[in-house]
Amino acid sequence: METPKTLLQAARYFADLNICEKFMRDIKWHGDEPACPRCGSKRIGEIKSRRILQCRDCRKQFSSKVGTIFEDSPLGLDRWFVAVWAIANCKNGISSHELSRSIGVRQSTAWFMLHRIRIAMECGTPDKFDGTSEMDTTYIGGKIDNMHSNRRDKFLGSRGSIGKTPVHGILKRKTENTPSQINAAVIGDNGISDTISHVKQIVKRGSQVCTDEARAYDKLSPDYVHEAVDHSIAYVNGNVHCNGVENFWTLLKRSIKGTYVAVAPFHLCRYVAEQVFRFNSRELTDAMRFWLLLNHVFNKRLTYRVLAGVDNSGFMGKV
């Protein structure tokens, strides 16, 4: 059978664990001989009944899952690959309840799987943005009117952004050869300093940037060709607008409100990374997007202890 091109074909193709194992080894070792993760030796034997490899030098037993987001998971790669395909190619994401019914696991297991896959989606951008970029900040969170009275009283009379989590996005406009690309980050509560820091990290100095008239962008002028549009007057002024990044906010909020319903601030950075990945790879086929995501599962790890909030350090950083 040829490499799958649809979800149905993928489910059939990866139903064979031997095919899954071969597929994973080809991606991890690029068709070369497996290497021991402990000593680096390539004198490797195999316990075929368990699909386990064993180093002939240091005697360590290991699988192709070691060093990936799949490490220490008791689930087979057949279920993992279908989950990866689903979240990579479902335009509005896939809920843990839906995934649990689709692959036959508990909802809590599916929830953990999806977050581990989102870690792989934190690909970032290889080069700084040049050309023309546009940027904007949105706020993710519930409406004050929908809050419990114990929380609502705290925010009464406040602006709409109070009690919400800010997410800053930078979109590089399309050129003749490349489609538009976006980078988004949960920027925390430091406001202007976090916004400027994100811009300097992503956009090449001297580039043209388009924003609204938020005060957070007042300090861009020394380093960038900064142009702003006043939204109280117009949303477009010639080539100066933020419509591209605002389109991305629409896609992000549609997935959060429509599919995930409620997202805790602690987990938001991974949901943002999920939507960024799908946006930046939108011109690929489903099969190519699946392959791209599988090539980013290495050297990334998310344990349930961290995910459940026992140790939540490091997950409110940049996406």
HELIX and SHEET records of a PDB file:
HELIX    1   1 LEU A    7  TYR A   13  1                                   7    
HELIX    2   2 LEU A   17  TRP A   29  1                                  13    
HELIX    3   3 LEU A   77  ASN A   89  1                                  13    
HELIX    4   4 SER A   96  ILE A  103  1                                   8    
HELIX    5   5 GLN A  107  ALA A  120  1                                  14    
HELIX    6   6 ILE A  144  ASN A  146  5                                   3    
HELIX    7   7 SER A  149  PHE A  155  1                                   7    
HELIX    8   8 ILE A  192  ILE A  202  1                                  11    
HELIX    9   9 ARG A  215  LEU A  220  5                                   6    
HELIX   10  10 ASN A  243  SER A  255  1                                  13    
HELIX   11  11 ILE A  256  TYR A  260  3                                   5    
HELIX   12  12 LEU A  268  ASN A  280  1                                  13    
HELIX   13  13 ASP A  286  LEU A  294  1                                   9    
HELIX   14  14 TYR A  304  LEU A  307  1                                   4    
SHEET    1   A 3 ILE A  44  ILE A  47  0                                        
SHEET    2   A 3 ILE A  52  CYS A  55 -1                                        
SHEET    3   A 3 GLN A  61  PHE A  62 -1                                        
SHEET    1   B 5 GLN A 181  VAL A 186  0                                        
SHEET    2   B 5 THR A 165  LYS A 172 -1                                        
SHEET    3   B 5 THR A 132  ILE A 140 -1                                        
SHEET    4   B 5 GLN A 208  ASP A 212  1                                        
SHEET    5   B 5 VAL A 225  VAL A 229  1                                        
SHEET    1   C 2 VAL A 236  ASN A 237  0                                        
SHEET    2   C 2 VAL A 240  HIS A 241 -1                                        
END                                                                             
